[in-house]
């Protein structure tokens, strides 16, 4: 197994990275990623600094690729929802 294969499996096993899974879906949240002391990455709420929780799991201890994909997906989804709300 190579690094890309193991990272892809890790991303898949993390489950879908969407705020709606947490039951606290808000299009007003903005997400970032940060490097933790151990070198892993976390996805967090930009304004509170609290790691995102999805299906009861905190999105911490992630690889750079998984954290980047998750952060972009969550922010993109919220941007589309904000646009749809204002375009009505």
C-alpha positions in Angstrom: 0.0 0.0 0.0 1.4 3.4 -0.9 0.9 6.7 0.9 -1.9 7.9 -1.4 -3.8 4.7 -1.0 -3.6 4.8 2.8 -4.5 8.5 2.9 -7.5 7.9 0.7 -8.7 5.2 3.0 -8.2 7.5 6.0 -10.2 10.2 4.3 -13.0 7.7 3.5 -13.1 6.3 7.0 -13.5 9.8 8.4 -16.9 9.8 6.9 -18.6 12.7 5.1 -17.2 16.0 6.2 -20.3 18.2 6.4 -21.6 20.3 9.2 -25.1 19.0 8.7 -24.0 15.6 10.0 -23.4 17.3 13.4 -27.0 18.5 13.6 -25.7 22.1 13.9 -25.7 23.1 10.2 -25.2 26.8 9.6 -24.3 28.5 6.4 -22.8 31.3 8.5 -20.0 29.2 9.8 -16.5 29.6 8.3 -14.0 26.8 8.5 -10.2 26.8 8.5 -7.5 24.2 9.0 -4.6 24.4 11.4 -1.5 22.4 12.2 -1.5 21.0 15.7 1.6 20.5 17.9 1.9 16.8 16.8 2.0 17.9 13.1 -1.5 16.7 12.3 -4.2 19.1 11.0 -7.6 20.0 12.4 -10.7 21.6 10.8 -12.1 24.3 13.1 -14.6 27.1 13.2 -12.7 30.2 12.3 -14.4 32.5 14.8 -14.5 30.2 17.8 -11.3 28.2 17.3 -13.2 25.0 18.3 -12.6 21.9 16.2 -15.6 20.9 14.0 -17.5 17.8 15.3 -19.1 15.5 12.7 -21.2 12.5 13.9 -19.8 12.9 17.4 -16.1 12.9 16.2 -13.9 15.9 16.4 -12.1 16.6 13.0 -8.6 16.5 14.5 -5.6 14.3 13.7 -6.1 14.6 10.0 -3.6 14.5 7.1 -3.0 17.7 5.2 -4.9 16.4 2.2 -8.0 15.3 4.2 -8.1 18.5 6.2 -7.8 20.6 3.1 -10.5 18.7 1.2 -12.9 18.8 4.2 -12.3 22.5 4.8 -12.8 23.4 1.2 -15.9 21.2 0.9 -17.6 22.7 3.9 -16.8 26.3 2.9 -17.9 25.8 -0.7 -21.2 24.2 0.4 -21.9 27.2 2.7 -21.0 29.7 0.0 -23.4 28.1 -2.4 -26.2 28.1 0.3 -25.5 31.8 1.0 -25.7 32.7 -2.7 -28.9 30.8 -3.1 -30.4 32.6 -0.1 -29.5 36.0 -1.4 -30.4 35.3 -5.0 -34.1 34.6 -4.2 
